[in-house]
Amino acid sequence: MENMKNRFSDYPEVSFIEDTSFSDLQTRLIDDYEKRYKELTGKKISLALADPYRLILYSCAVAIYQGYQYEDRAGKMGLLKYSTGEFLDNLAAFKKVKRNKATPASTMIRFTLSAAVEKKVVIPKGTRVKGQELYFETTEKGEIIPGQLYADIPSKCQTTGETGNGYLPGEIRTLTDLLPYTLKVSNLTQTSGGTDRESDEELVERIYLAPVSYSTAGPERAYEYWVKTFSPSVGECRIISENPGEVDIYVTMADGTIPDDEFLQELGEYLEKSNVRPLTDHVVVKKPRPIEYSIDLVYYIRNEDSDKEETIKAAVHTACDNYIAWQKKVGRDINPSELIYLVMGAGVKMVEIQKPVFIEIPDSAVAVPGNIALIYGGRKDD
């Protein structure tokens, strides 16, 4: 997702209090007092640092400046560049945009009988199963027909947010709600799709894109707006046209993973709505092709930074994580220069990169990390 700070960098900073500082206000109060005193008495006065009246004016300045800050904040909350929280939600109303709520992770649970039975076995909607500390529940009624041993039922986490993501197949295996039959449970797919409440930065981006959605003429930004409105779990999307009259949309999830077929189907059905898709557009939602790259580098720090060795090592690993996140944009070329820039910014003296090498990535693909080797080469003199 493009950083909104960069998008707003061309817009000027504003101040509703004319950039008045606390010291400016203190000075003004004292000057006004001394000026008014001379007007009333004809005598010139200069308040000493320990003068009781000067101290009273200082105390007044604290309360007055707090009011200044409230005034400045109130004005800025009405501007997209500064607005946050509930103020941003109300600002979004002007564009008919609402903040996306947190969503639960989902998976497919297999319920297996210990032995076949001669009658239908019903597994009620809402049947709970547990994986470690989180509970999942079935989202529809399931049935194991006579002669069969199992039924696969879609399920969702009872706790919304990203916390429910990442359970590997087989890790959800405890049946919480007992049923008349002996059943074994296990998730068939890794849990995914759980998202936290839409952040301010994500909401700001959708508000910024909202005007392009007023027409279904099919511009790239309009499709980007509708894709990100569908679900906060969408990370990046690339809109291209590979055939005449066709709109091809390549999507990744917010955590950088490739979406599953069910998610793509639901997104495709959403984009087929008449208020989203122009009548003549054929919209196809696709998975980007993953192109794997490795990271293999050796870095050195300065002798003078020996006391910060562990801090710099941690910063290098953080820089690598930031590079991986940056590289996950659909259609973005694998660029080792960005990795060098980030690692050097961590405070190292020198970095030797064997991998990755520069690779052009087509619009229909996304770079994904493979083997990662960050080797500390020791300390060197300048």
DOTIKE-507670 format. One record per residue: residue in three letters; z, x, y negated of N, C-alpha, C in turn. Coordinates in steps of 0.1 Angstrom, whole numbers, padded with zeros to 4 digits, always signed. Last residue first. Example, Ala and Ser with C-alpha at 12.3 -4.5 7.8 and 13.67 -1.06 7.14 Angstrom:
DOTIKE-507670
ser+0071+0128+0022+0071+0137+0011+0079+0129+0000ala+0078+0132+0057+0078+0123+0045+0078+0132+0033
end
This chain:
DOTIKE-507670
asp+0093+0373-0023+0082+0369-0032+0072+0380-0033asp+0101+0377+0012+0103+0380-0002+0091+0375-0010lys+0110+0351+0035+0101+0361+0030+0104+0364+0016arg+0124+0337+0065+0125+0340+0051+0116+0351+0047gly+0110+0316+0091+0120+0325+0085+0118+0326+0070gly+0093+0296+0101+0089+0310+0103+0099+0320+0098tyr+0096+0267+0118+0102+0275+0107+0100+0290+0110ile+0072+0244+0126+0078+0256+0130+0083+0264+0118leu+0065+0214+0137+0069+0220+0124+0077+0232+0127ala+0043+0196+0153+0050+0208+0155+0052+0215+0141ile+0033+0167+0169+0038+0172+0157+0046+0185+0159asn+0006+0149+0184+0016+0159+0185+0020+0165+0171gly-0004+0124+0164-0002+0127+0178+0009+0137+0179pro-0009+0097+0140-0004+0110+0144-0002+0111+0159val-0040+0082+0131-0027+0081+0137-0022+0094+0142ala-0063+0069+0108-0058+0081+0114-0043+0078+0119val-0086+0043+0115-0074+0047+0108-0068+0059+0116ala-0118+0027+0108-0109+0034+0116-0096+0038+0108ser-0139+0017+0093-0134+0009+0104-0124+0016+0113asp-0147+0036+0075-0140+0024+0070-0134+0015+0081pro-0142+0068+0091-0150+0057+0087-0141+0045+0082ile-0130+0098+0079-0126+0086+0087-0135+0075+0082glu-0136+0133+0083-0140+0120+0076-0137+0108+0085ile-0111+0157+0084-0120+0148+0092-0123+0136+0084phe-0097+0189+0081-0103+0178+0074-0113+0170+0083val-0072+0195+0105-0083+0199+0097-0089+0187+0091pro-0035+0195+0107-0049+0190+0110-0059+0197+0102lys-0033+0228+0121-0037+0214+0122-0029+0205+0113gln-0024+0251+0109-0034+0252+0120-0041+0238+0121ile-0011+0262+0080-0015+0250+0087-0026+0253+0097glu+0015+0278+0066+0003+0281+0073+0000+0269+0082val+0031+0280+0035+0029+0272+0047+0015+0276+0053met+0058+0294+0015+0044+0295+0020+0043+0286+0033lys+0082+0286+0004+0075+0296-0002+0060+0296+0002val+0093+0252-0001+0090+0263+0008+0082+0274+0000gly+0100+0228-0013+0107+0240-0017+0104+0252-0009ala+0085+0205-0010+0099+0205-0004+0106+0218-0007gly+0060+0210-0020+0070+0203-0029+0084+0203-0023met+0048+0220+0003+0052+0229-0008+0062+0223-0018val+0045+0195+0016+0054+0205+0022+0058+0215+0011leu+0026+0182-0001+0039+0176+0001+0049+0187+0006tyr+0004+0200-0001+0010+0197-0013+0024+0191-0011ile-0002+0200+0027+0002+0212+0020+0010+0209+0007leu-0010+0173+0029+0001+0178+0037+0007+0191+0030glu-0033+0173+0013-0021+0165+0009-0009+0169+0016ser-0049+0190+0028-0045+0194+0014-0033+0186+0010pro-0057+0177+0051-0046+0186+0052-0041+0191+0038asn-0067+0145+0055-0068+0155+0045-0056+0165+0045ile-0087+0123+0070-0076+0132+0073-0077+0144+0064asp-0096+0095+0048-0099+0108+0055-0087+0116+0058arg-0090+0061+0053-0086+0073+0045-0089+0086+0054gly-0094+0038+0067-0106+0044+0061-0102+0057+0053val-0062+0025+0061-0075+0023+0068-0086+0030+0060lys-0035+0048+0058-0044+0038+0052-0057+0037+0059lys-0019+0067+0069-0021+0055+0077-0030+0045+0070gln-0011+0088+0053-0024+0090+0060-0028+0077+0067trp+0014+0082+0043+0002+0082+0034-0011+0082+0041ala+0029+0086+0066+0028+0073+0060+0016+0071+0051ile+0025+0113+0070+0021+0104+0080+0019+0090+0075tyr+0037+0123+0046+0023+0125+0048+0018+0115+0059asn+0064+0116+0051+0057+0109+0039+0042+0111+0041asp+0069+0132+0072+0070+0118+0074+0062+0111+0063cys+0067+0157+0059+0058+0154+0070+0057+0139+0072ala+0089+0155+0041+0075+0156+0036+0065+0153+0047thr+0109+0155+0060+0107+0143+0052+0093+0143+0046his+0107+0181+0069+0105+0170+0079+0102+0157+0071val+0113+0194+0045+0100+0196+0051+0097+0185+0061ala+0140+0187+0041+0130+0183+0032+0115+0184+0037ala+0152+0201+0062+0152+0186+0062+0141+0181+0053lys+0147+0227+0053+0142+0223+0066+0141+0207+0066ile+0162+0227+0029+0147+0228+0028+0141+0223+0041thr+0188+0225+0040+0183+0215+0031+0168+0215+0030glu+0189+0249+0054+0190+0236+0061+0185+0225+0053glu+0187+0268+0032+0178+0268+0043+0178+0254+0050lys+0200+0275+0009+0195+0261+0010+0186+0259+0022asp+0207+0301+0011+0218+0292+0011+0213+0277+0011ser+0182+0313+0008+0188+0313+0021+0200+0303+0022asp+0165+0317-0014+0169+0303-0010+0176+0302+0003glu+0158+0343-0015+0168+0338-0025+0173+0324-0022asn+0138+0344+0003+0151+0350+0006+0162+0345-0003arg+0119+0313+0007+0122+0326+0000+0136+0331+0004ile+0105+0302+0038+0112+0300+0026+0115+0313+0019tyr+0076+0290+0056+0086+0301+0053+0093+0297+0040tyr+0061+0273+0084+0065+0274+0069+0076+0284+0068val+0034+0263+0103+0045+0273+0102+0048+0274+0087leu+0021+0234+0120+0022+0243+0109+0034+0252+0110asp+0003+0209+0131+0008+0222+0137+0009+0231+0125ile-0003+0177+0140+0002+0185+0129+0008+0197+0135ser-0033+0159+0150-0020+0166+0153-0016+0174+0140tyr-0047+0126+0152-0047+0140+0147-0033+0146+0150glu-0068+0100+0164-0056+0108+0165-0058+0122+0159ile-0079+0071+0153-0084+0085+0154-0071+0094+0153pro-0083+0037+0162-0074+0048+0159-0080+0062+0162arg-0102+0013+0145-0102+0023+0157-0093+0034+0153pro-0086-0017+0135-0092-0004+0132-0092+0005+0144lys-0094-0049+0147-0085-0038+0148-0092-0025+0143lys-0106-0076+0125-0107-0066+0136-0096-0056+0136val-0119-0107+0117-0107-0098+0116-0107-0089+0128val-0146-0119+0101-0142-0113+0113-0130-0104+0111val-0162-0146+0086-0151-0137+0085-0147-0132+0099his-0190-0153+0070-0186-0152+0084-0175-0142+0084asp-0196-0174+0042-0191-0161+0047-0187-0163+0062thr-0204-0198+0031-0214-0189+0038-0209-0176+0044leu-0181-0209+0020-0188-0216+0031-0197-0207+0038pro-0154-0185+0014-0167-0192+0010-0174-0198+0022arg-0121-0190+0023-0134-0185+0027-0145-0192+0021val-0100-0206+0011-0100-0191+0012-0113-0185+0014asn-0102-0232+0014-0098-0227+0000-0097-0212+0000ser-0109-0236+0040-0119-0238+0030-0115-0232+0017lys-0097-0211+0064-0095-0223+0055-0105-0224+0044glu-0100-0188+0077-0111-0198+0079-0109-0210+0070leu-0077-0174+0075-0088-0170+0066-0100-0180+0067tyr-0063-0184+0097-0058-0187+0083-0069-0184+0073glu-0077-0174+0118-0077-0189+0116-0072-0192+0102gly-0071-0147+0115-0085-0152+0114-0086-0166+0112leu-0044-0146+0120-0049-0143+0107-0063-0148+0105glu-0044-0154+0147-0037-0162+0137-0042-0159+0123gln-0058-0132+0158-0063-0145+0159-0057-0155+0149leu-0041-0111+0151-0054-0111+0146-0060-0125+0146phe-0019-0117+0167-0017-0117+0153-0031-0118+0146glu-0030-0115+0193-0025-0128+0188-0023-0128+0173asp-0037-0088+0195-0047-0098+0195-0042-0111+0189asp-0016-0068+0173-0021-0072+0186-0031-0084+0184pro-0023-0040+0149-0019-0054+0153-0024-0058+0167ile-0011-0007+0150-0023-0016+0152-0019-0030+0156thr+0013+0004+0126+0008+0002+0140-0004-0007+0139gly+0026+0006+0101+0014+0015+0104+0008+0013+0118asp+0044-0013+0095+0049+0000+0100+0038+0010+0105ala+0027-0034+0087+0035-0027+0077+0041-0013+0082met-0004-0030+0105+0009-0036+0103+0016-0028+0092thr-0039-0031+0094-0027-0025+0101-0015-0032+0097val-0072-0044+0097-0058-0046+0093-0049-0037+0101tyr-0104-0051+0084-0096-0042+0093-0082-0042+0088ile-0128-0075+0082-0114-0071+0077-0107-0063+0088asp-0160-0082+0072-0152-0075+0083-0139-0070+0077val-0180-0108+0066-0169-0101+0060-0160-0095+0071glu-0215-0113+0066-0203-0111+0074-0193-0103+0066gly-0239-0113+0053-0232-0126+0054-0219-0125+0062pro-0252-0085+0071-0254-0095+0061-0246-0108+0063asn-0225-0064+0084-0238-0072+0086-0239-0082+0075glu-0203-0053+0074-0211-0044+0083-0224-0051+0087ser-0184-0050+0047-0194-0059+0053-0204-0051+0061ile-0148-0048+0043-0162-0043+0042-0172-0053+0048ile-0116-0042+0035-0126-0053+0036-0140-0047+0034arg-0087-0032+0050-0099-0027+0044-0110-0038+0046cys-0051-0031+0045-0063-0038+0050-0076-0032+0043glu-0018-0024+0055-0030-0020+0048-0042-0029+0054gly+0003-0044+0065+0005-0032+0058-0007-0029+0049val+0018-0075+0072+0005-0068+0069+0008-0055+0061ser+0041-0088+0071+0040-0078+0081+0027-0070+0080pro+0040-0109+0054+0045-0097+0048+0044-0085+0058ser+0010-0128+0057+0022-0124+0063+0027-0111+0056phe-0009-0140+0039-0007-0146+0052+0006-0141+0058thr-0011-0124+0017-0003-0136+0015+0000-0142+0029lys-0028-0104+0025-0014-0101+0023-0005-0113+0021val-0051-0119+0027-0046-0113+0039-0032-0109+0037trp-0055-0127+0000-0052-0137+0010-0046-0131+0023tyr-0059-0102-0013-0048-0111-0017-0045-0121-0005glu-0083-0094+0000-0071-0086+0001-0058-0094-0002tyr-0101-0113-0009-0097-0113+0005-0084-0105+0008ala-0101-0105-0036-0096-0119-0032-0092-0119-0017arg-0111-0080-0035-0097-0081-0039-0092-0095-0035glu-0138-0085-0028-0130-0078-0019-0115-0080-0022pro-0149-0119-0035-0147-0105-0038-0137-0098-0029gly-0156-0147-0028-0156-0137-0018-0155-0123-0023ala-0153-0170-0043-0167-0164-0043-0167-0151-0034thr-0133-0188-0046-0136-0183-0032-0150-0177-0032ser-0111-0181-0073-0124-0185-0068-0126-0180-0054tyr-0085-0172-0074-0088-0185-0080-0102-0190-0076ser-0080-0146-0066-0080-0157-0056-0084-0170-0061val-0077-0130-0087-0089-0129-0080-0091-0139-0069pro-0050-0135-0096-0062-0141-0103-0075-0140-0096ala-0034-0120-0077-0035-0134-0077-0047-0140-0084leu-0028-0093-0080-0040-0096-0073-0044-0111-0074tyr-0003-0094-0091-0013-0087-0098-0027-0091-0093ile+0011-0107-0071+0010-0113-0084-0002-0107-0092arg+0010-0086-0052+0003-0099-0049+0001-0107-0062glu+0025-0066-0064+0011-0064-0061+0004-0077-0059val+0050-0079-0066+0043-0075-0078+0028-0073-0076leu+0057-0080-0039+0054-0092-0046+0047-0089-0059glu+0061-0052-0034+0050-0060-0027+0047-0073-0034glu+0082-0047-0051+0070-0040-0053+0058-0047-0046asp+0102-0064-0041+0097-0066-0054+0084-0059-0056ser+0095-0073-0006+0102-0065-0017+0095-0068-0030glu+0101-0100+0015+0091-0093+0007+0098-0086-0004arg+0125-0095+0041+0120-0103+0029+0111-0094+0020asp+0111-0077+0070+0121-0081+0060+0116-0089+0049thr+0096-0088+0100+0095-0082+0087+0107-0086+0078gly+0083-0085+0132+0095-0088+0124+0093-0081+0111gly+0062-0076+0148+0059-0087+0138+0071-0091+0130ser+0074-0070+0181+0067-0066+0169+0066-0078+0160thr+0083-0057+0213+0086-0066+0202+0080-0061+0189gln+0059-0050+0238+0069-0045+0228+0071-0055+0217thr+0057-0073+0265+0051-0066+0254+0062-0060+0245leu+0073-0085+0284+0061-0079+0288+0055-0070+0278asn+0108-0086+0291+0097-0087+0281+0085-0079+0285ser+0123-0104+0317+0118-0091+0312+0107-0094+0302val+0146-0119+0340+0138-0120+0328+0134-0106+0324lys+0151-0138+0369+0151-0125+0363+0142-0126+0351leu+0171-0165+0380+0159-0160+0373+0161-0146+0368thr+0181-0190+0400+0183-0176+0398+0170-0170+0392tyr+0184-0222+0384+0178-0213+0394+0181-0198+0390pro+0196-0236+0364+0199-0240+0378+0194-0230+0388leu+0205-0211+0339+0197-0222+0344+0200-0225+0359leu+0223-0198+0312+0222-0199+0326+0214-0212+0329asp+0214-0179+0286+0216-0193+0289+0213-0195+0304thr+0208-0151+0289+0221-0156+0283+0224-0170+0287leu+0195-0127+0308+0194-0141+0306+0208-0146+0301thr+0183-0096+0299+0196-0103+0302+0194-0118+0298arg+0163-0079+0291+0163-0083+0305+0176-0091+0309ile+0143-0061+0273+0150-0074+0271+0151-0080+0285glu+0129-0039+0282+0142-0037+0276+0150-0049+0273gly+0104-0044+0292+0114-0043+0301+0128-0041+0296pro+0086-0027+0266+0086-0037+0277+0097-0034+0287leu+0109-0019+0238+0098-0016+0248+0098-0026+0259tyr+0115-0031+0207+0120-0032+0221+0108-0029+0230gly+0104-0031+0181+0105-0018+0188+0111-0019+0202asn+0122-0053+0159+0110-0046+0163+0113-0035+0172gly+0144-0064+0147+0140-0069+0161+0128-0062+0166thr+0146-0054+0122+0155-0049+0132+0152-0054+0146glu+0129-0065+0103+0124-0055+0111+0133-0050+0123gly+0137-0101+0104+0136-0088+0098+0131-0077+0108thr+0161-0124+0118+0149-0121+0111+0149-0106+0106thr+0173-0131+0150+0176-0124+0137+0163-0120+0130gln+0162-0141+0172+0170-0150+0164+0175-0144+0151cys+0128-0134+0180+0142-0129+0178+0150-0139+0169lys+0109-0154+0203+0111-0148+0190+0126-0144+0188ser+0084-0157+0228+0098-0158+0224+0099-0151+0210pro+0062-0173+0252+0064-0166+0240+0079-0168+0234ile+0065-0169+0287+0068-0177+0276+0069-0169+0263asp+0052-0170+0319+0053-0161+0307+0054-0171+0295ala+0068-0175+0351+0061-0181+0339+0063-0172+0327tyr+0067-0171+0387+0071-0167+0373+0063-0175+0363leu+0059-0179+0412+0072-0172+0411+0076-0170+0396gln+0045-0209+0426+0045-0198+0417+0059-0192+0416gly+0051-0231+0441+0043-0221+0447+0042-0208+0439pro+0052-0254+0414+0055-0251+0428+0046-0241+0434ile+0053-0237+0382+0048-0247+0390+0051-0244+0405ile+0074-0233+0357+0070-0225+0369+0066-0236+0379glu+0071-0237+0322+0072-0244+0335+0067-0234+0346gly+0087-0238+0290+0079-0232+0300+0081-0239+0313lys+0085-0248+0256+0090-0251+0269+0081-0244+0279glu+0087-0222+0231+0081-0234+0236+0087-0236+0251thr+0101-0200+0223+0096-0209+0212+0089-0221+0217thr+0131-0186+0235+0117-0191+0238+0113-0200+0227glu+0148-0160+0217+0148-0174+0223+0133-0178+0225phe+0169-0131+0217+0156-0137+0216+0156-0151+0222tyr+0195-0112+0202+0191-0123+0211+0177-0128+0207leu+0206-0078+0203+0199-0089+0196+0195-0099+0207glu+0217-0056+0215+0226-0064+0207+0219-0076+0201gln+0198-0054+0244+0209-0047+0237+0218-0056+0228gly+0185-0085+0244+0181-0071+0245+0190-0063+0237lys+0187-0116+0260+0193-0106+0252+0187-0092+0255val+0176-0150+0257+0177-0138+0264+0181-0127+0255arg+0178-0186+0257+0181-0173+0251+0181-0161+0261thr+0157-0213+0252+0164-0205+0261+0166-0191+0256gly+0140-0227+0235+0153-0222+0229+0161-0215+0239lys+0128-0250+0259+0125-0243+0246+0139-0239+0240pro+0137-0246+0293+0137-0253+0281+0133-0244+0269ile+0118-0244+0321+0126-0235+0312+0126-0241+0298val+0116-0260+0351+0115-0261+0337+0124-0252+0330val+0099-0259+0381+0111-0254+0374+0108-0254+0359lys+0088-0282+0405+0086-0276+0392+0099-0271+0386lys+0096-0275+0440+0094-0284+0428+0093-0275+0415glu+0100-0256+0459+0089-0267+0462+0088-0276+0450val+0101-0221+0450+0107-0234+0453+0096-0245+0454ala+0102-0186+0458+0094-0198+0454+0102-0210+0458ala+0129-0166+0445+0121-0171+0456+0114-0183+0452ser+0138-0158+0420+0141-0150+0431+0133-0153+0444leu+0114-0162+0393+0123-0168+0403+0126-0157+0414thr+0112-0149+0361+0108-0148+0375+0118-0154+0384phe+0098-0150+0330+0109-0156+0337+0104-0156+0352arg+0088-0128+0305+0084-0133+0318+0097-0138+0325ile+0081-0131+0271+0091-0130+0281+0086-0136+0295met+0065-0115+0245+0063-0124+0256+0073-0121+0267thr+0077-0116+0211+0073-0109+0223+0070-0120+0234ser+0086-0109+0176+0082-0118+0188+0078-0109+0199ala+0109-0109+0148+0100-0102+0158+0097-0111+0170pro+0109-0132+0121+0115-0126+0133+0104-0119+0141thr+0107-0126+0085+0101-0132+0097+0107-0125+0109ala+0117-0133+0052+0118-0125+0064+0113-0132+0076lys+0092-0148+0029+0106-0147+0035+0105-0137+0047asn+0073-0139+0001+0074-0142+0016+0088-0139+0021arg+0074-0156-0030+0079-0144-0022+0079-0148-0007lys+0045-0173-0042+0059-0173-0037+0062-0161-0029val+0024-0181-0069+0027-0171-0058+0042-0173-0055lys+0013-0192-0091+0014-0200-0079+0016-0191-0067lys+0015-0178-0114+0003-0175-0106+0003-0183-0093phe+0040-0186-0123+0028-0188-0132+0015-0186-0125ala+0057-0178-0104+0053-0192-0104+0042-0194-0113ala+0063-0151-0109+0053-0154-0099+0048-0169-0099leu+0085-0154-0125+0073-0150-0131+0061-0153-0122asn+0104-0161-0106+0100-0171-0115+0087-0167-0123asp+0105-0137-0092+0102-0149-0085+0097-0160-0094leu+0115-0120-0112+0101-0118-0107+0096-0130-0100phe+0141-0130-0115+0132-0131-0126+0117-0130-0122glu+0151-0124-0090+0149-0138-0093+0140-0140-0105gly+0137-0091-0089+0146-0101-0084+0142-0115-0087thr+0121-0079-0119+0127-0077-0106+0134-0090-0102ser+0097-0066-0143+0105-0077-0137+0109-0074-0123tyr+0081-0047-0154+0095-0044-0153+0103-0054-0145lys+0054-0055-0153+0057-0041-0152+0072-0038-0149leu+0054-0082-0160+0052-0078-0146+0056-0064-0144leu+0079-0095-0181+0067-0087-0180+0066-0081-0166gly+0103-0107-0184+0092-0115-0185+0079-0108-0184met+0122-0087-0184+0121-0095-0172+0109-0105-0172lys+0121-0077-0210+0113-0070-0200+0112-0078-0187gly+0139-0095-0223+0125-0094-0227+0116-0088-0216ala+0163-0089-0210+0158-0103-0209+0143-0103-0213arg+0167-0062-0216+0164-0066-0202+0158-0080-0202asp+0172-0064-0244+0160-0056-0239+0157-0060-0225glu+0195-0080-0243+0183-0085-0250+0171-0078-0245tyr+0213-0063-0229+0209-0077-0224+0196-0082-0230gln+0214-0042-0248+0208-0040-0235+0204-0053-0228tyr+0226-0055-0270+0212-0049-0271+0206-0048-0257gly+0251-0060-0259+0242-0071-0262+0228-0067-0264gln+0259-0033-0258+0258-0041-0245+0249-0053-0247tyr+0261-0028-0285+0250-0022-0277+0248-0028-0263ile+0284-0043-0291+0271-0047-0297+0259-0041-0289ala+0304-0030-0277+0301-0044-0274+0287-0048-0279val+0302-0004-0289+0301-0006-0275+0297-0020-0271ala+0306-0009-0316+0293-0005-0312+0291-0006-0297cys+0333-0014-0318+0324-0025-0320+0310-0022-0314ser+0343+0011-0314+0346+0001-0304+0336-0011-0305tyr+0333+0023-0337+0329+0028-0324+0331+0018-0314leu+0348+0009-0356+0333+0007-0356+0327+0012-0343ile+0373+0019-0351+0370+0005-0349+0355+0002-0348leu+0369+0046-0358+0372+0043-0344+0369+0028-0341arg+0366+0042-0386+0355+0047-0378+0357+0045-0363tyr+0391+0032-0392+0380+0023-0394+0367+0028-0386pro+0407+0055-0387+0409+0043-0379+0397+0033-0380asp+0392+0087-0385+0396+0075-0394+0397+0063-0385ala+0385+0109-0372+0397+0103-0367+0401+0091-0376leu+0362+0117-0387+0361+0114-0373+0373+0107-0367ala+0362+0099-0419+0364+0111-0410+0363+0107-0396leu+0338+0083-0439+0348+0081-0428+0350+0094-0419ser+0335+0085-0472+0330+0092-0459+0341+0091-0449ile+0326+0067-0501+0336+0070-0490+0329+0077-0479lys+0325+0062-0536+0319+0067-0524+0329+0071-0514lys+0331+0031-0553+0336+0044-0549+0328+0049-0536gly+0325+0006-0559+0320+0016-0568+0324+0030-0564thr+0332-0015-0542+0343-0008-0550+0338+0002-0560leu+0309-0026-0531+0320-0035-0535+0330-0028-0544glu+0292-0005-0526+0287-0016-0534+0299-0025-0539lys+0308+0012-0510+0305+0016-0524+0300+0005-0532tyr+0309-0004-0488+0321-0001-0494+0318+0004-0509arg+0282-0004-0480+0288-0017-0484+0301-0014-0492lys+0280+0023-0471+0272+0018-0482+0277+0005-0488glu+0299+0024-0450+0300+0033-0462+0292+0028-0474tyr+0287+0005-0433+0301+0004-0438+0303+0012-0451asp+0262+0017-0427+0263+0003-0434+0277+0001-0440asp+0270+0040-0414+0263+0041-0427+0263+0028-0434ile+0283+0029-0392+0290+0037-0401+0284+0038-0415leu+0261+0017-0379+0273+0009-0383+0281+0016-0394arg+0243+0038-0375+0239+0027-0384+0252+0019-0389thr+0257+0054-0356+0254+0059-0369+0251+0048-0379gln+0258+0035-0335+0270+0040-0341+0268+0045-0355leu+0230+0033-0329+0237+0022-0334+0251+0026-0340asp+0224+0059-0321+0217+0054-0333+0225+0042-0338ser+0240+0061-0298+0243+0069-0310+0236+0065-0323phe+0225+0044-0282+0239+0040-0285+0243+0049-0298ser+0191+0039-0295+0201+0044-0286+0215+0041-0290thr+0163+0018-0296+0176+0021-0302+0186+0027-0292asp+0137+0010-0290+0142+0022-0285+0155+0027-0291glu+0135-0016-0300+0129-0005-0308+0135+0009-0303ile+0142-0035-0283+0153-0031-0293+0148-0018-0300phe+0123-0039-0265+0126-0050-0274+0137-0047-0283ser+0097-0017-0257+0112-0018-0260+0114-0029-0269val+0073-0006-0233+0077-0014-0244+0093-0014-0245glu+0046+0016-0224+0061+0012-0223+0064+0004-0235pro+0013+0005-0217+0023+0012-0225+0037+0007-0222tyr-0006+0011-0187+0000+0001-0196+0012+0007-0204asp-0012+0030-0169-0021+0029-0180-0016+0019-0191ser+0005+0026-0147+0007+0038-0156-0001+0037-0169phe+0003+0006-0129+0008+0002-0142+0009+0014-0152arg-0004+0019-0106-0013+0009-0111-0009+0005-0126asn+0018+0036-0101+0005+0042-0105-0004+0032-0112lys+0036+0016-0094+0039+0024-0106+0026+0031-0111met+0026+0006-0071+0024-0002-0083+0027+0006-0095asn+0008+0024-0047+0020+0023-0055+0018+0016-0068glu-0009+0006-0022-0010+0014-0034+0003+0012-0042met+0000+0008+0012+0000+0000+0000+0000+0009-0012
end
